[in-house]
Amino acid sequence: MKEDKLLKLLKKNLLIATGCTEPASVGLCVSGANSVSKGIFQSIRVVMDPGTYRNASGVIIPGTGEMCGVELAAAIGYFCSDYAKGINIFSDLKEDLVKKAARLVLEDKVDVVIDNSKDRLFIEGLIYTTKGVGRALIVDKHTNMVDRKFYSNQEMESISDASTLRYHNNKEDNFLRGLSISEIYSSVKSLSGDKLIFLREGAEINMKMAKYCMEDCSGYTGHSMTNLLGNELYEDDFIAEVQILTGLAVEGRMRGIQLPVMTSWGSGNQGLVATIPVYFLGKKWGKKEEEVLRALALSNLIVGKVKSYLGAISSICGTSIAGASGICAGLVYLNGGKDKEVEDGLSVVIGSLSGVICDGAKPGCWAKAMVAVEVGIRASLLALQGVCLYSGDGIVEEEIEKTLLNLENVEKIGMSDIKSLLGSIIQSKNNCRKNLLDVYGKK
């Protein structure tokens, strides 16, 4: 049954993670490589696609005292023995472990290489030892480890990308991509609330991050926005309230607050954006819990559908366009709209946000999150009044599936050159070593 498959998809793609998923995936990969290594340690080498580098480079790693960097994430992964934690591998970092990881970087024992030929998520972790190299390979999905093997000195020449042919099995993604909005909508409507309790738990986890940042992070941008409320510059309404909550949660996550969040299709920011507005407004408006849970299910499934066109790592900002699409769908559902209104709302979201690029995960992602919240909410309100964008408005087509295909072509063809450009810009700003020297260099 479609409903069972969709439930399985939700549970598989709404994972708990502490910190940004890209540095966590780097740490996971290196941890996996180390788990099979033999001999005396010599060095670490990480090879990755430019998009993953872009998202792993500038975000603060939880538990490190506001430090960031792919090199540090890789070194921490070396000392994290429990790679079974997946992208929650940074959930309980201790100071001593971080210090040891920092020393590896400062001793030039960690090398990071961007492979611009890779156009999808690709992380190769290599641990060089006196006896050979331990290798782990993650492709397509943040936790999809397709190779974990030790190669002796005599076998090292046999290491190649051959195992990358065993890419993530896309049957599940293709299943979601192949369903129409109407089919997804009707399937969600038939789901019983008791099967969706995990969504309430995930939403509460995300709200906990937002509330923590609201109460304990006075220097965050969201508090500056709060100061503007009611002075005629920033309208004090429910949209502003949700914008601030969501923006604070995203900023806190990007600043390394050591609290978990429920991710959505590989991204914690997508998870926060697709979840907080729907859950918060559902409760604020007095909707029945079962309906709120169904709205959360629809929101996250629409995120997954959009990502099935964009891919796990995209140069179009998934937090913006996929997150706003989820919000729009969830709120249309909560306010009695049908599948047609969901499609109408998505046309407004895609027409509004298809040009928003992803220039890397960083604390400033709060700004795009706040834009996503406003666009998603307003698109739902417009759709409920029969307002949409029509065929001929840019990449928007009469059928939403054709619009999504256009979006896919913009990403995969139109954005092909920008991936390496963004990677090189972010790489030129890499200050991981300087930060570590400031903290540990003289110790």
N, C-alpha and C positions, 0 to 999 in steps of 0.2 A: 504493500500500500504506500501511496505517496506520503501520507502523514507520518508513517514510521520512518521512512527514508529522510524526511525533512527533520524529524526529531533527532535522528542519528547525526545528521549534518550539523545541527545546532550544537549538540554536545561535543562533537569533535572539533568544532571551530570556535567555540567560546571558551577559551582556556584562561586559567589564572596565571598572571605573570607579575613579577616585581621588577619594575624598571622597563625601559624601552626594549622591544622584542629583538631588534637587530643586534645590539651588543650582547644581549643574552644568548642569541643564536650563535654568535661568534664564540662566546664562552662555552656554550654547549658543545660546539664542534671540537674545540681544543680539548675539552674534558674527555670527549669520546676518543680522540686520538691518543691521549695520555693513558686511557684505560687499557690499551693494548700494547703500549710501548715496553720495550725491554732494553736494558743497558743503562749507562750513565748519561744523564741529560746533557745536551749541548746547546740546543736552541729551538725556537719556535718560528714557524713561518705560516702565515695565513694569506691565502689568495682568495679574492672575492670580486664579485661584480661591482660596478660603480654605484649602483643604486643602494646596495646593502652598505657599502662604505659610507655613502652619503648619510644614511640614517643611523649608522653606528658611531659616527665620529664626534658629533657635537653635543650629545645628550649626556647628562650626568648619570653615573653609575651608582645605584643605591648602596649606601654603606661605605662610600669611599671618601666622604668629606668633601663633596662637591668637585670631584675630579671626573674627567671624561677621557675618551680616546679608544680607538680600536685596539691599539697595542696593549693598553691596560686591561681591556676586556678579555683579550686573548690570554694574557698572563694570569689573570684571576681564574679563568677557565682551567688553566693548567693545575692550579692548586685546589680546584673544586672537584672532589672525587666522585660525587654523586651525579653523574650526567643523566640519571633516570629522572631527575627533577624537570627535565625539559627546559622550556623558556622561563621557568621559575627558579633557575639555577642561582640567581643572585638574591634569593629571598632572605638569607641569613648570613651575610658577610660579616666577618670579624676583623678587627683592626690589624691583628697580626698577619692574617692572610693577605690583606690589602698591602701591607708593608712589604711582604715577600714578593708579591706581584710587581710592585713598583720598582724594587731592586732589579728584577729581571729586565724591565724596560730600560732602566738607567744603565745597566751593564751591556746594553745593545744585544740582548739575547732574544729579542722579538722583532721579526721583520714582517711588514704588511705590504702586500702587493695588490694593486687594482688591475684586474683583467678586463679591459674594455671590450673584449670580444664576447663576453658573457652578457646576454640580454635578458636574463631571468635570474632569480635568486640563486646564488652560487657561493658557497663557502667551503674552502678546503683548508683543513687544519693539519699541519705537519709537525710532529715532534721528532727532532733529530737527536739520536743518541749514538753511543760508541758502537752499538750493534746494528743500527739501521734507522728506520723511521716508522713511527706510528702515524697512521693516517686516518682521518675521518672526513667524510664529504657530505654536505647538506645541500640539497637542490630543491627548488620550486616552493617548498614550504619550510617555515622556520624550524620545524622539528623533524623534517624528513631526511634522516641520516641513511644514505644509500650505501655507504662503505665505511667500515671500521675494521682496520686490519694492520698488522705489523709486517713491514717489508724488511728483510735482512739486507745487509750491505750488498750482497750478491743479487738481490731481487729489486733493488731500487730503480734500476733502469726500466723495469716493467710497469712502474707507476705511470698511468696515463689517465685521460678523461674517459676511458672506455666505460667505466662504471656509471658515468653520467648518462649513458644511454638508458639506464634504469631510472628514468625520471619518475617523479611522483605520479601515481596512477590517477589520472584526471577523470575517471568515470563519475566520481561523486560531483565534481565541479561541473562536468558536462550535463549531469542530471539536472542540477539546479538551473544551469544556463538554458537547458532545453524546455524548462517549464515556463509557461506564460505567466504574466502577473496575475491573471484571473485564476489560474490553477494554484498558484502559491497562496493567493488570498483565500480561496475557498477551502484549501487544505488547512490553513491556519484557523479558520473559523470553526472547523470541526474538531480541533484539538481540545481535549479536556484539560482543565486547569491543573489537575493533580499531576499531570505529566510535565508541567511547565514550572514546577516549584523551583527548579534549579535557576530559572531566569530571575525569580525574585531574589534568590540568594546572591546571584551575580550583581543584580542592580543595587542591592544593599551594600555590597563590597565597594562598588563604584561611588555610591553616595557617601560612604564613609571617607573616601579620599577627598571628595568635595567638601564635606563638613569639616574635616581636619584642616584643610587649607583655608577655609573660611575663618576658623577660630584661632589657628595657631601660626598662620603665615602672613603677618601683617604687611610685609613688604611686597607682596605679590601684586601683579597688575590688577587682578580682580578687585582688590580693595580700593585701588585708585578709581576704578569705574564706579564702585559703590559711593564714593565721595561725590560723584557727579550727579547722582540720582536726585531728582526733585529741584534742580536749579535751572531748569528749562534747557539745559544742554543735552540731557540724556533722560528720556522719558522713563518714569518709574512705573513699569508695567510688568506683566508676567513674562514677556519676552526678555526684558532686561534681567529679570531675576534668574531665569534659566541660563542666559548667556554668561552671567557672572559665575554661577555655580559650575557650569561645564568648563569655562575658561580656567577657573581656579584649579579644578581637578587635573586638567591637561598640563597646566604649568607645574603643578606639584609633581606630577609623574615625570615630566621632563627635567625637573630639578633634582630628581633622585630621592624623593620622599620614599622611605622604606615601608611602603604599604602596597599590598597587591591590588590589582584591578582585574576585572573580567575583560579580556580582549575580544575582538570580533574579527574573524578572518585574518588573523596574523598581526593585528594592530591594537594596542591598548587605547590609543587615541580614538580610533574608530569605535572601539567598544564604549568608551566614555561618552562620545558624542551621540551614538545611536541609542544609548541606554538612559542616560540621566534625564534628558528632556521628556522622553516618553513616560518614564516611571514617575518623575516628579510631578508633571502636569496631570497624569492619570489620577494620582492621589489628590492633588490640589482640586481637581474638578469633581472629585467624589465618585469616580468610576468604580465599578465592581472589580475586585481583584482579578477574577478570571479574565475579564476583558483587558485589563492592563497587561496581564501576562501574555495574552494572545497578541496584543499590540507590540510587545517587546519581541515576540517571536517573529512577527511580520517585519519589524524594523531590522532585525539582524539578518533575516533571510534576504531582504532586499539589499543590504550591505554585501552579502555573499554573492548575489546575482551580479551586482555592478562589478565586484572584484573578479568575477569569472571572466569578464571582458578586459579588465585592466591588468590583471595578474597580481601576484603577491607584492611585488615591488614595482611601483610605477612612477613615472615622472609627472603625472597628473596627481594632485594631492588627494589621496584616498580619504583622509580625515574630512576634507571639505565635501567632495562630491558623493562618496559612498556614505559618509556619515549623515549628510543632509538628506540624502535619498531615504535612508532608514528613518530619520525623524519624520519626514513628510508622510511616509507610508503608515507609520505607527499612529500618528496623530489623525490622519484621515480616518483610519479604522476606529479610533477612540471616539470620534465625533460623528459616527454613523455613515461615513462615506463608503462607497463600493469600490470595486476594482477599477472601474473607469476613472474615478476621481484620483485613485493612486497613480494611474498612468498619466493623467493630466498634471498632477503635482510633480511627477518625475521629469516631465518635459520642461517645467520651469526650473527645477534644480539643475538639470544638465545644461540647459541653455544659459544659466547664470554662472556656473562654476567650472565648465569644461576647460577654461583657460588658466586655472589656478595650478601653478607648478608646485612640485614638492622639492624644496631646496634643503632638505635634510631635517631629521628630527632634532629638536632643540627647544629650550624654554619658550622661545617666541612662537611656538605652535599654538599657544593660547589664542593668538589673534585669528588664525584660520579657523580654529574651533568655534570662536564666537561668531564669525561670519557664517559658518555652516549652520549654527543653531538658528540664526535669524532667517537665513534663506529657507531652511527646512520647515520652520514654523509658518512663515508667510506663504510658502508654496502650498502647504496643506490648506491654509485658510482660503487662498485663491481657488484652489481646486474644488473645494466644497461649494464654491459659488459658480462653478462651471468655467473658470478662467484657466487657460493653458497657453502654451506656445504652439504654433501650428507649423505644418510642413512648409518649408521655405524660410523659417527663422533659423538661420545658421545651420548647425548640424542636426537640428531637430527634424524628424520625419513624422509622417502621420501615424506610423506604428512605432511603439516604444522599442521594439526589438531592433528595428532598423536604426533608430537613434543610438542605441547601445552599440551597434556594429560600427556606426560612424565614430563614436567615442573610442572604440577599440582601435580603429585605424589611425585616429589622431595620436593615440598613445604609442602604438607599435610601429607606425610608419613615420608620422609627422614628428614624433619626439625621439627618433632613433639617435640623432646627433647630440641632443641635449643631455643625454645620460652621462656621456663621458665628460662633457663640458662642466656639468654640475659637480661631477666627481672631482675634477681637477681644481675647481674653485674651492670646494670644501677642503681638499687635501692641502691647498696652499695656506689655509688657516689653521692647520693642525698644530695645536699647542699642548698636546699631551705631555711631551717631554719637559717643556718649560714648567708646566704645572707641577709635575712630579719633582723637578729640581727645587722648585720653591718650597715644597713641603718636606721632601726627603733627601735632597741633594747634599745637605751638610750634616746629615745624621750618620 
